[in-house]
Amino acid sequence: MKNIIILMLLLFGFGHATKYEIVHVNKGRALNVRDTPSLRKSAVVGRLAAHTTNVSVKECLEDRRGNEWCYINAPRGGSHIEGWVNSYYLAPMAKRSKFSWLRIQNFLLNFYLSDKEDFLDKLQVFYAFPMQRYFRSRNVSLMELRQKKVKFYKKWPKRNYRFTYLKILKRKRNYVDVQATVRWRVEGHGDYEEGKDIQKLRLVPIGNTFKVLAIKYLRHTVYPKPKTTVDENVTLVKNKENNKTVVSPIDKIIKETFDGKKYYIKAGSFFSEINKNYLASISKNRFSYIIQKVRQGNKIIRRVFIGPFYSEEETKEALKVVRAKINGQAYIQTVIR
């Protein structure tokens, strides 16, 4: 009887609230959405970020252990995720300003995720204007734009866009201007490209969400691909008269490679061969790196530098990730010597 009352109260609450948000999930973590209302006997069909909004609840039930589960539908890019989550992670959407930081963040997360999908029609719903106006040529037709996008999709079938930074520039009665930073990586046919875009967007409120009224690219950066700047087979050159190590031509090439206007993060020094898993962890976090070899007596020190980065702000942002996931003692270095 007690379980029935709990279930009735739960259904009553969900039946009178139209939209929900994800709660009790720490920033940077995600909530698993499952194919059945069970923790052990279910598969994960998707993940929702902390504070995801505009979540719809279709039905709720209670399992044998007294846990309440709800079948939800949540926006995800240009489509939706449907499945079961524990009701503990759901709460009616809080009353916030239509231009609140959280509402804007949720819209932009889905806006950038939609570009990972192979459907131009899904991407178009995020714009409050004919989107062909803002892709290279304002005179391009929708058919021409579609052909360009299909060509791009075929060249880079695997795409990832990671929305990393949001700054609200201006709030007006009918619109809000924001600056967004997106890290991207595209892959296909044994090749890849990655980089960062900084954009200024003007958003207009539409119901509980937004549409893009205008978009301007402030900076488009393509990162150089990871490479080792020296050969693996390095021989020591000894001066016969004073028995000191002589700087070989390859060391001179190393120094000329670096540009003092760029920023690097020193991620480690090694007296032996660098573990491949360590280098793989750098690439996994979507950073480029270079390896400098320095001679000290009869030993070769291998120094790993992540970068280059082109601004102090970008470098500090990357340093947080490097210290958290690669090396807690990493630091910024502007010139490699």
Residue pairs with C-beta under 8 A, 6 or more apart in sequence:
3 62
3 66
6 62
6 66
6 68
7 60
7 61
7 62
7 68
10 60
10 62
10 68
10 87
11 60
13 92
14 20
14 57
14 60
14 70
14 90
17 57
17 92
17 93
18 56
19 53
19 54
19 55
19 56
19 92
19 93
19 208
20 55
20 56
20 57
20 72
20 90
20 91
20 92
20 93
21 51
21 52
21 53
21 54
21 55
21 90
21 91
21 92
21 93
21 94
22 31
22 48
22 49
22 50
22 51
22 52
22 53
22 55
22 89
22 90
23 51
23 89
23 90
23 91
24 88
24 89
25 31
25 48
25 49
25 50
25 51
25 89
26 50
27 50
27 51
28 50
29 50
30 47
30 48
30 49
30 50
31 47
31 48
31 49
31 50
31 52
31 85
31 89
32 44
32 46
32 47
32 85
33 44
33 45
33 46
33 47
33 48
33 72
33 74
33 81
33 82
33 83
33 84
33 85
34 42
34 43
34 44
34 45
34 83
34 84
34 85
35 42
35 43
35 44
35 45
35 83
35 84
36 42
36 43
36 84
37 61
37 63
37 69
37 71
37 84
38 63
38 69
38 84
39 67
39 86
42 84
45 81
45 82
45 83
46 76
46 81
46 83
48 55
48 74
48 76
48 81
48 85
49 109
51 102
51 105
51 106
52 74
52 75
52 106
53 93
53 102
53 103
53 106
53 208
54 74
54 75
54 93
54 106
54 208
54 209
55 72
55 73
55 74
55 90
56 72
56 73
56 74
57 70
57 71
57 72
57 90
58 70
58 71
58 72
58 73
59 70
59 71
60 68
60 69
60 70
60 71
60 87
61 68
61 69
62 68
62 69
63 69
67 86
68 86
68 87
68 88
69 84
69 85
69 86
69 87
70 84
70 85
70 86
70 87
70 90
71 82
71 83
71 84
72 81
72 82
72 83
72 84
72 85
72 90
73 80
73 81
73 82
74 80
74 81
74 82
75 106
75 110
76 110
76 113
77 110
77 113
77 114
77 116
77 117
77 122
78 110
78 113
78 114
78 117
78 119
78 122
78 123
78 125
78 126
79 117
79 122
93 208
96 102
96 103
97 103
98 205
99 168
99 171
99 176
99 205
101 166
101 168
103 208
103 209
103 210
104 166
104 168
104 176
104 178
104 203
104 210
105 166
106 209
107 203
107 209
107 210
108 163
108 166
108 178
108 180
108 201
109 163
110 126
111 126
111 212
112 161
112 162
112 163
112 180
112 182
113 161
114 122
114 123
114 126
115 123
115 159
115 161
116 159
116 160
116 161
117 123
118 153
120 145
120 146
120 149
123 131
124 131
126 211
126 212
127 134
127 211
127 212
128 204
128 206
128 211
128 212
128 213
129 212
129 213
129 214
130 142
131 145
132 138
132 140
132 141
132 142
132 144
132 145
134 214
134 215
135 145
135 148
140 148
154 188
155 188
155 189
156 186
156 187
156 188
156 193
157 187
157 188
158 186
158 187
158 188
159 184
159 185
159 186
159 187
160 184
160 185
160 186
161 182
161 183
161 184
162 182
162 183
162 184
162 286
163 180
163 181
163 182
164 181
164 182
164 183
164 317
165 179
165 180
165 181
165 317
166 178
166 179
166 180
166 181
167 178
167 179
167 180
168 176
168 177
168 178
169 177
169 178
169 179
169 200
170 176
170 177
171 177
174 204
174 205
175 202
175 203
175 204
175 205
175 213
176 202
176 203
177 200
177 201
177 202
177 203
178 200
178 201
178 203
179 198
179 199
179 200
179 201
179 218
180 198
180 199
180 201
181 196
181 197
181 198
181 199
182 196
182 197
182 199
183 194
183 195
183 196
183 286
184 194
184 195
184 196
184 197
185 192
185 193
185 194
185 286
186 192
186 193
186 194
192 225
193 222
194 222
194 223
194 286
195 220
195 221
195 222
195 223
196 219
196 221
196 223
196 314
197 217
197 219
197 220
197 221
198 217
198 218
198 219
199 215
199 216
199 217
199 218
200 215
200 216
200 218
201 212
201 214
201 215
201 216
202 212
202 213
202 214
202 215
203 210
203 211
203 212
203 213
204 210
204 211
204 213
221 310
223 288
224 288
224 308
225 288
226 282
226 283
226 288
226 289
226 290
227 290
228 290
228 291
229 253
229 254
229 257
229 290
229 291
229 292
230 250
230 253
230 254
230 291
230 292
230 293
231 250
234 248
234 250
234 293
234 300
235 248
236 245
236 295
236 298
236 300
237 245
237 246
237 248
238 244
238 245
238 246
239 245
239 246
245 295
245 296
245 297
245 298
247 295
251 293
251 294
251 295
254 292
254 293
255 336
255 337
257 290
258 264
258 335
258 336
259 308
260 334
260 335
262 307
262 308
262 309
262 310
262 334
263 307
263 308
263 309
263 310
263 311
263 312
263 314
263 315
263 332
263 333
263 334
264 290
264 305
264 306
264 307
264 308
264 309
264 332
264 333
264 334
264 336
265 305
265 306
265 307
265 309
265 315
265 318
265 319
265 322
265 330
265 331
265 332
265 333
266 303
266 304
266 305
266 330
266 331
266 332
266 333
267 282
267 289
267 304
267 305
267 306
267 322
267 326
267 327
267 330
268 274
268 278
268 303
268 304
268 327
268 330
269 301
269 302
269 303
269 304
270 301
270 302
270 303
270 304
271 299
271 300
271 301
271 302
272 302
273 302
274 291
274 302
274 304
278 304
278 326
279 289
279 304
281 325
281 326
282 289
282 304
282 306
282 326
283 289
285 321
285 322
285 325
285 326
287 306
287 307
287 318
287 321
287 322
288 306
288 307
288 308
289 304
289 305
289 306
289 307
290 304
290 305
290 307
291 302
291 303
291 304
291 305
292 302
292 303
292 305
292 336
293 300
293 301
293 302
293 303
294 300
294 301
294 303
295 301
303 336
305 333
305 336
306 318
306 322
306 326
306 330
307 315
307 318
309 315
309 318
315 332
316 332
319 330
319 331
319 332
322 330
323 329
323 330
